[in-house]
């Protein structure tokens, strides 16, 4: 199986404490990212049952969202987050 073409970056993020039902977000610059491209994100920390999503929100910009629906608070440590954007043309 071949690897998907695309652009990968890493960023260090220390999300604020998140109360149940809330979310925090961070924008990451990914050169060449375009609306509609696929985004894969992998934090190098346990997200303790919180939900992680990422999408291209503008040219060259990926927004990572960390949502807390655990029933309690979430306070993650600072960590490296790996982001890979794959052009939609690679899939369709």
C-alpha positions as CSV (number, residue, x, y, z in Angstrom):
1,X,0.0,0.0,0.0
2,X,1.4,3.4,-1.0
3,X,1.4,6.4,1.2
4,X,-1.0,9.2,0.4
5,X,0.6,12.3,-1.1
6,X,0.1,15.5,0.8
7,X,1.7,17.9,3.3
8,X,2.6,17.2,6.9
9,X,3.3,19.6,9.7
10,X,3.7,19.4,13.5
11,X,2.7,21.9,16.0
12,X,2.9,22.1,19.8
13,X,-0.4,22.9,21.5
14,X,-1.3,23.2,25.2
15,X,-5.1,23.4,25.1
16,X,-6.9,25.3,27.9
17,X,-8.9,23.2,30.4
18,X,-12.2,22.3,28.9
19,X,-15.4,22.0,30.9
20,X,-17.9,19.4,29.9
21,X,-19.9,20.4,26.8
22,X,-17.3,22.9,25.7
23,X,-14.5,22.9,23.1
24,X,-11.3,24.6,22.3
25,X,-9.6,25.1,18.9
26,X,-6.3,26.1,17.4
27,X,-5.4,27.1,13.8
28,X,-2.4,25.5,12.2
29,X,-0.7,26.8,9.0
30,X,-0.3,24.0,6.4
31,X,1.1,25.3,3.2
32,X,-0.9,24.3,0.2
33,X,-4.0,23.2,2.1
34,X,-7.3,23.9,0.2
35,X,-10.9,23.8,1.2
36,X,-12.2,20.3,0.6
37,X,-8.9,18.6,1.2
38,X,-8.8,15.7,3.7
39,X,-7.1,16.2,7.1
40,X,-5.7,13.7,9.4
41,X,-4.6,14.7,12.9
42,X,-2.8,12.7,15.6
43,X,-1.9,14.1,19.0
44,X,1.1,12.6,20.9
45,X,-1.0,12.7,24.1
46,X,-4.0,10.7,25.4
47,X,-7.1,12.8,24.7
48,X,-8.9,11.2,27.6
49,X,-12.1,10.4,25.7
50,X,-12.5,13.9,24.3
51,X,-13.3,14.2,20.6
52,X,-10.7,15.5,18.1
53,X,-11.5,16.8,14.7
54,X,-9.7,18.8,12.1
55,X,-10.6,20.5,8.8
56,X,-9.3,23.0,6.3
57,X,-11.1,26.2,7.2
58,X,-9.2,28.5,4.8
59,X,-6.4,28.4,2.3
60,X,-3.2,27.1,4.1
61,X,-5.2,26.8,7.4
62,X,-6.3,23.8,9.3
63,X,-8.4,24.2,12.5
64,X,-8.1,21.5,15.1
65,X,-11.1,21.2,17.5
66,X,-10.9,19.4,20.8
67,X,-14.4,18.8,22.3
68,X,-15.3,17.6,25.8
69,X,-18.4,15.5,26.2
70,X,-17.0,13.3,29.0
71,X,-19.2,14.5,31.8
72,X,-16.2,16.0,33.6
73,X,-13.3,18.4,32.9
74,X,-10.4,17.7,30.6
75,X,-7.0,19.3,31.0
76,X,-4.4,18.0,28.5
77,X,-0.7,18.5,28.8
78,X,1.2,20.4,26.1
79,X,2.0,18.0,23.3
80,X,3.0,17.7,19.7
81,X,0.1,17.4,17.2
82,X,0.8,15.8,13.8
83,X,-1.3,17.2,11.0
84,X,-1.4,15.8,7.4
85,X,-3.4,17.3,4.6
86,X,-4.1,15.2,1.6
87,X,-5.5,16.8,-1.6
88,X,-9.0,15.7,-2.4
89,X,-7.8,14.8,-5.9
90,X,-5.9,11.9,-4.2
91,X,-9.3,10.3,-3.3
92,X,-11.7,11.3,-6.0
